[in-house]
């Protein structure tokens, strides 16, 4: 949900709009899908915090994973989309998906 809020905040900021343009289906087209667990009030509060700069900062993915319990007993680079190599193959094997050795949409 945080990524969704940040995306909406970026669009609102880019188009130089205000938070009143942050609406949900029930407000715009009530006959469309309903999401009972989605509260637009809390969503607007979170989006407003992002726009005002008061939202908590995001924690970035570290360049190295320092988990001493990993299989290899050493730090390794986190796997991201586009990554290639043996660790990708190992992960794809563990997930029982095609082993193309590239982190892509299926991985």
N, C-alpha and C positions, 0 to 999 in steps of 0.2 A: 504494500500500500504506500510505503514511503516513496518508492520510485514513481508511482502514479501521481502522488502529490507533487513531487518535484518536477515531473513532466508538465503537469497542468500549470504550475507556477512559472515554468520557463516559457510556455506558450503565452500566458497572460502578460508576462513581462515583455516578451518580444513584440507582442501586438500592442503594447502600451494600453492595456485595458485595466479595469479594476476587478476586485474580487466578486462583484455582482455577476460577472460572466462565468463564474464557477457554479454550474447548476447540474442537477441530476435528471434522470429520465422522468421521475415523478413530477418534476417542475416543468420540464420542457414538453414532454409527450407522455402523459399519464397512461396511455393505452399500450405503451411498449413494455418491455421486460421490467420486472420488479426484482430488486435485490434486497431481501428482508434484513440481511446482516450489514448492509451498507448504510451508514449514517452520514448524510451530507453535512450536518452541523459540525461533527468532529473532523470531517474531511476539510471543511472550510477553515477551521481553526488551525489545523496543521499546515494548510496551504498558505494561510496568512502569516504564520510564523516563518515559513520559508521565504516569502516575499519580503518580510520585514527584517530578515537576518537574525531572528531570535531562535530559530530552530536549532536543535543540537547538530553539531557538525558530524559529517559522516566519518566513520572509521575506514581508512583505506586498507586495501589488501596489501599485506607486507610483501616485499620482494622475495623473501625467503620464508618458508614454513619451518619453524623451529621446534616441531613436535618430536621430543626424544623417543616417543613410542612408535614412530613410523617404521615400516618394514625394513627400511634400509639403514636405520640407526644414524641418519645424517639429515641435515637441513636440505630442503629441495625447493625448487621454484614452483609456486602454485600454477596449476593448469588453467589456462584461459582459452577462449575461442581462438582458433588458429594455431594453438600449440601443437607440436609434432614430436614424435619420439617414443622411446621405450616406456616411459611412465604413462603416456596416453594409451599405448597398446595394453598395458597392464590394467588400467582403469576400465577400458572397453571390455576386456576379458572378464573382469570382476562383475561388470554390469550385464554381461552376456549379450552384447550388441556387436554388430559388424566391426571388425578390426581394421579400419582404414588408417590408423595411426595419426589421425588428425582430429583435434577437438572441433567438432562442428555441431549442427543442429541436433543430431541424434544423440551425441555425447552430452 
